């Protein structure tokens, strides 16, 4: 859905035909959106904001990302603003794909969470993010490292900068599954050199 906030009238216009329909900001059904409009900061412009709303009649659409667009002035922000509300499931499919064992998320260069797959636990964010940020601060804008998960299984973490956004894409995958081919190649190489040494 799309919301448009008119600051002079303190009114929010909505494209929704049910739920959060157009209303005064104080009475607007999606009060989370109203609060974002009324207390917005320049740093929140064009930045996905993860939130939950009870204004939707569909439980599948209650988790969403809101992106605000508005002009700024010397004194702060201008009166009017526009908000795009995008279903979190759509964002998940766009950035994180459909693999069940892959856990991925996006953070800013400052470490703030932008978006994540629902399956990603907070403990994983706390484990991987500091290591990724440290590597990026040393000039490695993309790379990977291995680590042990909560179940002590070996896993791989891949990370990469996302263009000029100031975001980092981080993905954790099973070490055995994704490196099984490489491990097989490594074993074949060792066998080859062992045979060569025996022959010569």
Residue pairs with C-beta under 8 A, 6 or more apart in sequence:
1 14
1 15
1 16
1 20
1 85
2 14
2 15
2 82
2 83
2 84
2 85
3 12
3 13
3 14
3 15
3 20
3 30
3 33
3 37
3 82
3 83
3 85
4 12
4 13
4 14
4 80
4 81
4 82
4 83
5 11
5 12
5 13
5 25
5 37
5 80
5 81
5 82
5 83
6 12
6 13
6 79
6 80
7 78
7 79
7 80
7 81
8 79
10 24
10 25
10 26
11 22
11 23
11 24
11 25
12 20
12 22
12 23
12 24
12 25
12 28
12 33
12 34
12 37
13 22
14 20
14 21
14 22
14 23
14 28
14 30
16 55
18 57
19 29
19 30
19 55
19 56
19 57
20 28
20 29
20 30
20 33
20 53
20 55
20 56
21 29
23 29
25 34
25 37
25 38
26 34
28 34
29 55
30 53
30 55
32 51
32 52
32 53
33 53
33 55
33 66
33 83
33 85
36 44
36 49
36 51
36 66
36 68
36 83
37 68
37 81
37 83
40 68
40 70
40 77
40 81
41 77
42 72
42 76
42 77
44 68
45 68
45 69
45 70
45 72
46 67
46 68
46 69
47 67
47 68
47 114
48 65
48 66
48 67
48 86
48 91
48 114
48 115
49 65
49 66
49 67
49 68
50 63
50 64
50 65
50 88
50 113
50 114
50 115
51 63
51 64
51 65
51 66
52 62
52 63
52 64
53 62
53 64
53 85
54 62
56 62
60 87
60 89
61 87
63 87
63 88
63 89
64 85
64 86
64 87
64 88
65 85
65 86
65 88
65 91
65 115
66 83
66 84
66 85
66 86
67 83
67 84
67 86
68 81
68 82
68 83
69 81
69 82
69 83
69 84
70 77
70 78
70 80
70 81
70 82
71 77
71 78
71 80
72 78
88 115
88 118
91 115
92 117
92 118
95 104
95 106
95 115
95 169
96 102
96 104
96 116
96 117
97 104
100 119
101 173
101 174
101 177
102 117
102 171
102 172
102 173
103 117
103 119
103 120
103 124
103 171
103 172
103 173
104 116
104 117
104 120
104 169
104 170
104 171
104 172
105 113
105 114
105 115
105 116
105 117
105 120
105 125
105 170
106 113
106 114
106 115
106 116
106 162
106 167
106 168
106 169
106 170
107 113
107 114
107 125
107 129
107 132
107 133
107 167
107 168
107 170
108 114
108 166
108 167
108 168
109 133
109 136
109 166
109 167
109 168
111 129
111 130
111 133
113 125
114 167
116 125
123 150
124 149
124 172
127 147
128 147
128 157
128 170
128 172
129 170
131 145
131 147
131 157
132 157
132 159
132 168
132 170
133 168
135 143
135 145
135 159
136 159
136 161
136 168
141 160
141 161
142 159
142 160
142 161
143 158
143 159
144 156
144 157
144 158
144 159
145 156
145 157
146 154
146 155
146 156
146 157
146 175
147 154
147 155
147 156
147 157
148 154
148 155
149 155
149 172
153 174
153 175
154 175
154 176
155 172
155 173
155 174
155 175
156 172
156 173
156 174
156 175
156 178
156 179
157 170
157 171
157 172
158 170
158 171
158 172
158 173
159 168
159 169
159 170
159 171
160 168
160 169
161 167
161 168
161 169
162 168
162 169
176 183
